[in-house]
């Protein structure tokens, strides 16, 4: 199993040649400490989204080009995932026929190679088990050396494998859309990896896709964490004008998170709800107040819930049911038919084995048939054998 990258760190960037350009370019920048197409004398290279500025002693030259950061390439990509999800991640890559081959693996960390170099475009591969995909700039013996390879990044994230988890270290600054983000991953005392990705919609803003959330003491279940991290990962903006129906709501982790955000919820579950949720409960759906968030408990199995139980104005469908994906998606289709104003779906799929990821095409096809146009499947840092399935009508 190959673990060593080529001597040039497998990454380079190319600039448009000026007719009166100075001496030829070489494959390594002596001034940047990383592989880069740059002049053969010592220099500093500053990368922007559409400009490459080469700073020489006493003068600057601007190279206007589309071939700058967008054409950064590497022979390897690496993925950060939940420890234990590595096999499912590789299965996903094979199922998508990406042509990616396993190169190196560590708990929570997998590198791939292919016949042709990877570009930033490769990072759009829809791999649900990858919390973060990066162009790999190689391995270094220290954090500082890994960080030196990320001069092109507008922001650097840090991650580490610690206490059997792939953890992101807190970062005070949030990435902006389109920014090039660097990641330094610590796998051991002398093993640090450097990578780059571009921040885009439906990518977590947090290092290693880990929001570092702490569940409040009053939450009756870890479903609170799953919803909060999904909302942050996908940057979903629910408002008090929304009404959510949630299947499998007991004991109330999701409902509590929604109420804390001022969002009214209809919970469908025959089991008892926690007192902290029942404090906002209403006796009848038809008596829902308009000046504060409320909770209506439909104490029925999901299959017996009716259009009358839902009432008007339902805009989101959520589920944390302990049922197979097929059963949950069947109920999703039925509820969307009863409440045609539903514009968003967020489901926690409970799996018996993560290798069920092979069924992803069927799951997505079911939601497409319902009328949803934007689909995402993602394993979150707080998940075990679970996946977050998002569907939107945009």
N, C-alpha and C positions, 0 to 999 in steps of 0.2 A: 504494500500500500504506500503510494508516494506521499511524502510529507514535505519535501523540499521544493521551494519555488526556484525558478531560474535566477541567476545572479543579478539580473536587472530588476528583480522584484515583480516582474511580469506586468508592470503598468507603464504606460507612456501617454503622452499628449502631443499633438502635432499642431504647428502653427503655419499659416500661409507665408510663403517666401516672398520677400520684397525684392523687386528687381535689383536694387542696390544694397541688398542685404550684406552684412558682414560675414565673417567666416562661417563655414558649414556647421550644421548641427550634429551633435553626437547623441548616443542613446542614453547617456547618464548626465544628469545635472550635478556638477560638483558643489554647487551652492545650495541645493535643496535637500540633499541626503536621501533622495528617492529617484526612481527611474523616471525620466522625463526627456522629451526631445527638447534640447536647449543648446545654446551656443557653447563651444568647447572651452571658453574662458569662464572663470568664476563669475557667477551672476545670481540674481534672485528673480524668480519667476512668480508673478502674481496672476492668478486665474480669476476671471469673472465669467458671467454667463455667456457673453458673446464677445469678449475681448481678451487678448493675451498681451500683457505689458511686460516687456523685458527691460529691466533696469540695469544699465551699464554705468561705468564710472563716468559721471558727468552728463549723461544724456539718456533719454528714453525713446523707445520706438513703440508705436501702437500697431498691432496687427489686427485689423478688423476681419473677423472670420466666424463662420458657423462651426468651424472645426477647432474647438477649444475643449472646454470641459465636456461638451456633449460627445466628444470622440475619445475620451479617456477609455482605455481598454486594459484588460487583464486576462491572463490565461486561466484565472480561477475566480470563482465566486464563493462566498461563505454564507451560511444561513445560521441564525441563532434560533433555537427552538426550546420547547420544554424538554428537560431530560426525560428520556423514555419515548419521545416522539420521533427519534431519528429514523427508525425503520419505516414509519408511515410517511415521513418526508421523502425518503428515497423512492418509495412506492408511488407517491404523487408525481415526482419528476419523471419516472418511467412512464406512467399512465398518460402524461401530457406529451410524450414523445419529444422531449426537449433536446435529446442527444447529450444530456449531462451524465457524467460518470463520476462515481465516488472517488475522491482523492485522499481525504483525511477525515477522521472522525474522533470526536471527544464528546463526552456527555454534554448535550445542549449546544453542540457546535459541529457543523458538517461543511466540508468544502467539496466543491465539484469542479471538474474540468470538462472541456469539450474539444472538438476538432478545430474550432476557430476561436479566436479571442472573444471574450465577453465585453460588451459595452454597457453603458448605463441602461439601455433599452432592455437588456436581459433581465433587469431587476423587476420588471413588470410581470414576470411569470406568476400566475395565480396559485401560489403554493400556500395552502391553508395552514400547514404545520410550521411555516417559517414566520416567526415574529419579526424578523429583520433579515433582508437580503442585502449583501454588500459586494461590490467589487473588491477582491482581496488584493491588498498591497504587500502581503507577505507577513512572515513571522519575524519577531525581534526578541532579543534577550531581556530588554528592559522596556518599561512604559514610555520613557523619554524617547527611545529610538523609534518605537512604533508611532508615537505622536509626531515625530519629525517628518514622517512620510505623508502627513495629512495637511501640508501647507495650503493645499487647494481648498480646504473645507472652510465654510463660513462659521461652522460651529462643530465642536467635537464632543461626542458622547463617550461615556465609559461604561463598560460592562464587565462582569466577572462571574466565573463559576464558583459559587460559594454555598456551603451548606446544602449541597445537592440540588441547587437551583441555578438557572442562568438569570442573574440579577442585573438590572440597570441601576447605575448610581445616579442619585438625584441631580438634575440640571435646572438651574434657575431660569435659563433662557429657553423660550419656545422657538422651534424652527419656523421659518416662513416658507410658503409654497414656492417650490423651485430652487430652494437653497441646497447647496451641496453640503452634506453632513458627513463628518468623519466619525468612525467608531473605533475605539481601542478596546480589545477584548482580552482580559486576563484569564488564562487557563491554568496557570501555575506560577511559581516564583520567578521562573526564567522563561516563560512562554507568553508572549503578547502578540496579538494579531491586529493589523490595521486594515480598515476597509472604508469604502465610500458608498453613499447612496444619495439620491436626490429626493427631497421631501415632496410628497404628492398626496392628493386626496386619498382617503381611506388607509393611510399609513399612520401608525402610532407616532405621536410627537415625542414620545418618551424614549430614553435610552434602552436599547434592547427590547422595545415594545413592552416595557414593564413600568406601569404607573406608580408602583410602590404604595398602593392604597392600603389603608388600615381600616378594618371593619369596625364601626362604632359598637360600643357595648350593648346598645339597645337593639341592635339588629337580631332578629330571631334566626337567621340563617345566612350562609355564605352566598346565597343568591344575590344579596345586596352587592357584594364585590363583583360578581359576574356582570351585573347590569351596569354598574358604575364604570368598570373598565371598558366594556363594550361601547358605552356612550362616548368615552374619552378617545378610545382607539379610532373609532369611525367618525369622530367629531359630529355626532348627531345632536341636533338642537330641537328637543321637544319643548313645548311651551304650555302654559296653563290652559290654552285653548284646546289642547289635545285631550282625548279620552282614550285610555288604554284598556284593552281586555287582555287579561293574563290567565292562561290555563296552567293548572298545577301550582296555584299561588301559595298554598299553605307551606310553612307557617307565616310567610309574609315578608321575606327579604326584599324581593323586587318591589312589592307594594310600598314598603316603607321608603325605599329609595325614591320612588316616584312621588309619593306624598311630600317628602322633604323638598322636592323640586317644584311643588305646587301643582302636580298633575293628578287629576282624578282617575280612578282605576276601578274596573269591574273584575273581581277575582272569581274564577270558576274552579271550585275544588270542594269536595264534600268534607274534607278534614277541617279541624279547628284552626283559627287564626290567632296570632299572638295579640296580647292585650294592647301593645303599643300601636298596632294597626287598627284594632277595633275602636280605639279612641276617636277615629275619624269615620266610623261606619255610619251608614244610613240604612234605615229599615226597608225602604222601598226605592226601587230604581227611579220611579216617576217623581219622587220627592227630592231629587238631587238639588242641592243649593247651587247658586250661581256665584256667590261671593267668596267661596273657599274651596279647597280641594276636598274630595270625599272618596270613600271606599264603599262599594256595594259588594257584598259577599253572596254569590250565587252558589249555594251549597248543593251542587249536583256534579255528577261525573260530566266531563266535557262533552261526551256523546249525547247527553240529554239536554244540554243548554239550548235555548231557543232564541229566536229573534226578539221576543218580548223581554227576555232576560237582559238582552244587550241594551235595548232602548236606542234613542237616536244619538248621532254625533260621534260614534267610535271611529278613531282615526289610526290607531296602532293595534297590531296583534302581537302579543308576546307569549312565550311558553317556556316553562321550566319543568314540564311533565317528565316523570320517569317512565317514558314509553319509547318505543322504537321510533327512529326518524320517519318511517313510513306512516305510522299511526298519527304522529304529530302533524305531518304535512297534509294528511287527509283531513284532519280537523281544521287546519289552517285554511284549506280550500273552502270548507263548509262555512266557516266563520266569515271569510271574505265575501262569500255570496250573500250571507245574511246582513252584512254591514258593508255595502259597496263603497263607503267613504274611506275605508281603510287604505292608507297610502304608504304604510311602512310595516315591515315584519321583522321581528328580532326574536330568534329562537335559540335556546341552548339545546343542542342535540346531545343526547346522552347515548354513548356508545358502549358496547360490551368489549370492543376491541378497536383500537385506533386504525387498524387495517381496513375497517369499514369505509375509510376514506375513498376506497375504490368505487363506492356508490355515489360519489359526488355528482356525476353527470345527471343521474336520475333525480336527485334532490333539487338541483337547479332547474331541470326541465319542468318539474311540478310547479315551481314558482313562476316560471316564464309562462306556462299555460294559464295561470291565474291572471296574468297581466302585468307582472313586475318586470321592469326593464334594467334595473341596476342591482346586481347580485354580488355578494361577497361572502366567502366562507373563511373563518379565521379561528385558529386556536389562540386563546389568550393566556397570559402568564398565570392567571388564577385558575385555569382549567386543569382537570385531571383527564379522564377519558371523555372529553367534551369538546364541542366546537360551537362557535357563535355563527349563526346563519342570518345574514342581513339581506333584506329585499326592499327595494324602494320603487315607487312609481314617480319617475322624474320626467 
